[in-house]
């Protein structure tokens, strides 16, 4: 059985291996093979740390540190009044989880799997979702503040945003097919190159969307907010 080696020590071993290979004049193909094996071992050591599985638990009033939730999996868990703003998430999985009154402002969620996750009354300002795990990615927001957050290039088909502040949110090149924007403030939200076919904007407001740069086939808008589609043409709607 292989013994787990600290990453710093493993990197030293890798460095010595490369130096030795170069000194012996190995061909590039051989060198690449050794490097791949070494990096796979490094990745495997990361996976070995993911040993904590949490099922159907309640977390209340917890303030998490930078690495407190790393390498953990949560399924059917509920987080209430928890603070994740300091977190730098690495290899974290949330499945069928609920976040109520939680703070995610400025947290770094680059390596997170969100699989049917509901956020209610949460602060999620300036958070970059673009690097989340895209496998079975499903999220929903209600009564949340998501100002300045980023969903660049994500597939958000069927996502619901209900009574949310989406000021200056980045939806560039995002798949927003059938997304429900219910009573949302979309002031300065960016939709260039997005696919918003069949999206529902009827009750939302303050949006500016260029129909030339955004796919809007069968998208639904209210008559009162049509000016948001005409802003580029300098047309005044009264």
C-alpha positions in Angstrom: 0.0 0.0 0.0 1.3 3.5 -0.9 1.8 5.8 2.0 0.5 9.3 1.7 3.3 11.8 1.2 3.1 15.6 2.1 2.8 17.7 -1.1 5.9 19.6 -0.4 7.9 16.4 -0.1 6.3 15.0 -3.2 7.3 18.1 -5.2 10.9 17.8 -4.0 10.9 14.2 -5.2 9.4 15.3 -8.6 12.1 18.0 -8.9 14.9 15.5 -8.2 13.4 13.0 -10.7 13.3 15.7 -13.5 16.9 16.7 -12.8 18.0 13.1 -12.9 16.2 12.4 -16.2 17.8 15.5 -17.8 21.3 14.5 -16.6 20.9 11.0 -18.1 19.7 12.4 -21.4 16.3 10.7 -21.5 14.2 11.4 -24.5 11.3 13.8 -24.2 8.7 11.0 -24.5 10.2 9.2 -21.6 10.4 12.4 -19.6 6.7 13.1 -20.3 5.7 9.6 -19.1 7.5 10.0 -15.8 6.0 13.5 -15.3 2.5 12.3 -15.9 2.9 9.4 -13.4 4.3 11.8 -10.8 1.4 14.3 -11.3 -1.2 11.5 -11.2 0.3 10.5 -7.8 0.1 14.1 -6.6 -3.6 14.3 -7.7 -4.3 11.0 -6.0 -2.9 12.4 -2.8 -5.5 15.2 -3.1 -8.3 12.7 -3.5 -7.1 10.7 -0.5 -7.8 13.8 1.6 -11.5 13.8 0.6 -12.5 11.4 3.4 -15.4 13.3 5.0 -18.9 12.6 3.8 -21.8 14.4 5.4 -25.4 13.3 4.9 -28.6 15.0 6.0 -27.0 17.3 8.6 -28.0 20.7 9.9 -25.4 23.5 10.3 -26.4 26.6 12.2 -24.5 29.9 12.9 -21.1 28.5 11.7 -18.3 30.8 10.5 -16.0 28.8 8.3 -12.3 29.5 7.8 -10.3 29.5 4.6 -10.0 25.7 4.3 -12.7 24.4 6.7 -14.9 22.8 4.1 -12.2 21.7 1.6 -12.2 18.1 0.4 -15.7 17.4 1.8 -18.9 16.2 0.4 -22.3 17.3 1.7 -25.6 15.7 0.7 -29.1 16.7 1.7 -27.6 19.2 4.3 -29.0 22.5 5.4 -26.9 25.5 6.3 -28.5 28.4 8.2 -26.9 31.7 9.2 -23.5 30.4 8.2 -20.6 32.6 6.9 -18.5 31.3 4.0 -17.0 34.7 3.1 -13.5 33.6 4.0 -13.6 30.3 2.2 -11.3 29.3 -0.6 -13.2 26.2 -1.7 -11.2 23.3 -3.1 -12.8 19.9 -4.1 -16.1 20.5 -2.3 -19.3 18.8 -3.4 -22.9 20.0 -2.4 -25.7 17.7 -3.5 -29.4 18.6 -2.7 -28.3 21.2 -0.2 -30.0 24.3 1.1 -28.4 27.6 2.2 -30.6 29.9 4.3 -29.4 33.4 5.3 -25.8 32.6 4.5 -23.0 34.9 3.6 -20.8 34.0 0.5 -19.6 37.5 -0.3 -16.2 37.5 -2.0 -15.7 33.8 -1.3 -13.7 31.8 -3.9 -15.7 28.8 -5.2 -13.5 27.8 -8.1 -13.5 24.1 -7.4 -17.0 23.4 -6.2 -19.7 21.0 -7.4 -23.2 22.4 -7.0 -25.8 19.8 -7.8 -29.3 20.9 -7.1 -28.5 23.6 -4.5 -30.9 26.3 -3.2 -29.9 29.6 -1.9 -32.5 31.6 0.1 -31.9 35.1 1.4 -28.2 34.8 0.9 -25.5 37.3 0.2 -23.5 36.2 -2.8 -21.8 39.4 -4.0 -18.7 39.3 -6.3 -18.6 35.5 -6.5 -17.2 33.8 -9.6 -19.3 30.7 -10.4 -17.6 30.3 -13.8 -15.1 27.7 -12.6 -17.6 25.4 -10.8 -17.8 21.8 -11.7 -20.1 21.7 -14.7 -21.3 18.1 -14.1 -25.0 18.1 -13.1 -24.7 21.8 -12.3 -28.0 23.1 -10.9 -28.6 26.1 -8.7 -31.6 28.3 -7.6 -31.7 31.6 -5.9 -34.5 33.3 -3.9 -34.3 36.7 -2.2 -30.5 36.8 -2.7 -28.0 39.6 -3.5 -25.8 38.5 -6.3 -24.4 41.8 -7.4 -21.1 41.7 -9.4 -21.1 37.9 -9.5 -20.1 36.0 -12.6 -21.7 33.1 -14.5 -19.6 33.4 -17.6 -20.1 30.5 -20.1 -22.1 28.4 -17.6 -25.1 26.3 -18.6 -27.9 27.6 -16.4 -30.8 26.1 -18.3 -33.9 26.1 -16.1 -32.3 28.1 -13.2 -34.6 30.3 -11.2 -33.8 33.7 -9.8 -36.6 35.0 -7.7 -36.7 38.5 -6.1 -32.9 38.8 -6.5 -30.6 41.7 -7.0 -28.4 40.9 -10.1 -26.7 44.3 -10.5 -23.8 44.1 -12.9 -23.8 40.3 -13.0 -21.8 38.7 -15.8 -24.0 36.4 -18.0 -21.7 36.8 -21.0 -21.8 33.6 -23.3 -24.0 31.9 -20.7 -26.8 29.5 -21.6 -29.9 31.0 -20.0 -32.4 28.9 -21.8 -35.7 28.7 -19.9 -34.2 30.6 -17.0 -36.8 32.3 -14.8 -36.0 35.9 -13.8 -38.8 36.6 -11.4 -38.9 40.2 -10.0 -35.2 40.7 -10.3 -33.1 43.9 -10.7 -30.9 43.4 -13.7 -29.3 46.8 -13.7 -26.1 46.8 -15.8 -26.2 43.0 -16.1 -24.2 41.8 -19.1 -25.9 39.5 -21.6 -23.6 39.7 -24.7 -23.4 36.4 -26.6 -25.7 34.7 -24.1 -28.4 32.3 -25.2 -31.7 33.3 -23.5 -34.2 31.4 -25.6 -37.5 30.9 -23.8 -36.2 32.9 -20.8 -38.8 34.7 -18.7 -38.1 38.4 -18.0 -41.7 39.5 -17.6 -41.5 40.7 -14.0 -37.9 41.8 -14.0 -36.6 45.3 -14.6 -33.6 47.7 -15.3 -32.2 45.3 -17.9 -30.4 46.4 -21.1 -30.2 43.6 -23.7 -29.1 43.8 -27.3 -31.2 41.4 -29.3 -28.5 41.4 -32.0 -25.8 40.1 -29.6 -28.1 37.9 -27.5 -30.3 35.0 -28.6 -33.8 35.7 -27.4 -36.0 33.3 -29.4 -39.4 33.0 -27.6 -38.0 34.9 -24.6 -40.8 36.7 -22.7 -40.8 40.4 -21.8 -43.4 42.7 -20.4 -44.6 45.6 -22.5 -43.6 48.1 -19.7 -39.9 47.1 -19.9 -39.4 46.8 -23.7 -37.2 49.9 -23.6 -34.5 47.6 -22.2 -34.3 45.9 -25.6 -34.1 49.2 -27.5 -31.5 51.1 -25.5 -28.8 50.6 -28.2 -31.0 52.2 -30.8 -31.5 55.4 -28.8 -35.3 55.0 -29.0 -37.4 56.6 -26.4 -40.3 54.6 -25.1 -43.0 56.4 -23.1 
